[in-house]
Every structure is written in structure tokens, then in C-alpha cells.
Amino acid sequence: MQFNEQIILKGLNLDSFELKTHQIIDSTNDECKRISSNKDFLVITADKQTKGKGRKGKKWHSPEGNISLSIAFADKDFSVPISIATGIIVKDALHEVFNKSLIKLKWPNDLVFKNKKIGGILVEKEIFANYTKTIVGIGINLELDKKESWWTDLKDLNGKKLRDTIINKILVRFETFFNNGLHDWKILWEQSCIHNDTEISVSKDAEIIKGKYLGVNDLGELLLQNEKDEVISFSSGEVSIKGIYNK
């Protein structure tokens, strides 16, 4: 499935973007690590990934026709955690394309549709002698050839036909975020988070901790009120939330 670069780059400041499209690649995030750009954003997208990956090194199934997208940039600090902001950006882009609210967010980096996983975000950093490169990987299931019980796709919405437009809307919103930040991000997150006012189970070091989800702090860490009424914070690298998806 070919890309239409004209659609993908519509409305963007072309002086700031370098776009590279591939029919097949091992990993768009890894390609961002291998090459550099003299523009603000290096964007890599592929029709198929052979070694797509998610958080904690998990394999990400990336057959033809879905969204495998990475955005790389250097030396930029934000007041909002980048994975949280990207989740909001992608959710809003999908809502714009389909003209309906359909995506929820699962902490820290999952996109959820009808209580199943529709996509994910993987943020990686490469530290060099004189700069730091941030790589934001975005995977969205538009039409899968196979599914685990907790996966779904946007096939019923003809998402595959709108792939270039979805990528464009993500990049447009990402450019705005890059230049202007993301105000009231906690409110925006809470409006779409599937955990609000629910009891959740957090897995950390083979231990299951149960409690009430209280939102996120300024670092984007999960806040949990445990059975002793203590408020505990967890970083995304420490834990995962269990029992969320319908199976």
C-alpha cells in the first residue's frame, strides 16, 4: 500500500519536516536511530514493520496497511510528559478524521477502542555527546490480518483508506504541540482516560497492588490510593495495569 506524501505533508511547515516513507522496514524507531536530519523533525513511516516493538521490548504486530510512524527531534524539553501528550494528540487526530469521539487512553501509552487495544506509543531517547534525540513511535491498527483477544482495529470505519490523512492530522497536531506546548494536559488526559474512578490492579516486580486510580501527577506518573488509603506514584517503566481489556 503506497503512501501519498502530498496528503501526509499538507498544512505543515515543510522547512521543518523531513519525511521518509518505506514499504517495508525493520522498525521505524530504529531507523530514526540510524539516520540524522538537519530539519526539526525526521518522520519515518512504513507500510510494514518486521521488528515492530512496544514498551518493555514487547513485539508489535505491524502488517501491511496500518500506521507505523516515528517522529524524531533533538534537544526539546516539554512541561508535559511526551508519551501522555502524544496519546492526547493521536486521540484528537483520530476524532477529527472520523468526526466522532471513539478513542480512550490507557495509562501510560495505549490507545483503546471499544475496550480493546487499538494502538500504542513508544518513546525512546538517544543520548549523544552534544545533543539528545527523542523518538516518538506511534502504532495504530487500521486493519489487522490476525488479532489477539485484546486487540482490535478500525476496519469497520474504513481506517485503512484514511491512513495518509490520519498521519497528516497527527503531524499537524504534533507540530503545534512542539511549538506551543499542551495546556491543561491533565484535564485533557482525564477526559479520555479509561481508569477514572475505577479500581485497578498494578503489577510491579511480580507483586499485584490494588487500589483506586487518582489520575497522574506532573511527571505523568500514575497515582494510586491503596487499600491503606496511602497515595502511591508509579512510573511507566516500573509497572503495568492488569485486567483492563475485554477478552
Secondary structure, DSSP 8 states (H G I E B T S, - for coil): ----HHHHTTTS-TTTEEEEEEEEES-HHHHHHH---SSSEEEEEEEEESS-B-GGG-B----TTSEEEEEEEES---SS-HHHHHHHHHHHHHHHHHTS---EEETTTEEEETTEEEEEEEEEEEE-SS-EEEEEEEEE-SS-SS--TTB--SGGGTGGGGHHHHHHHHHHHHHHHHHH--TTHHHHHHHHBTTTT-EEEEEETTEEEEEEEEEE-TT--EEEEETTS-EEEE-TTT-EEES-S--
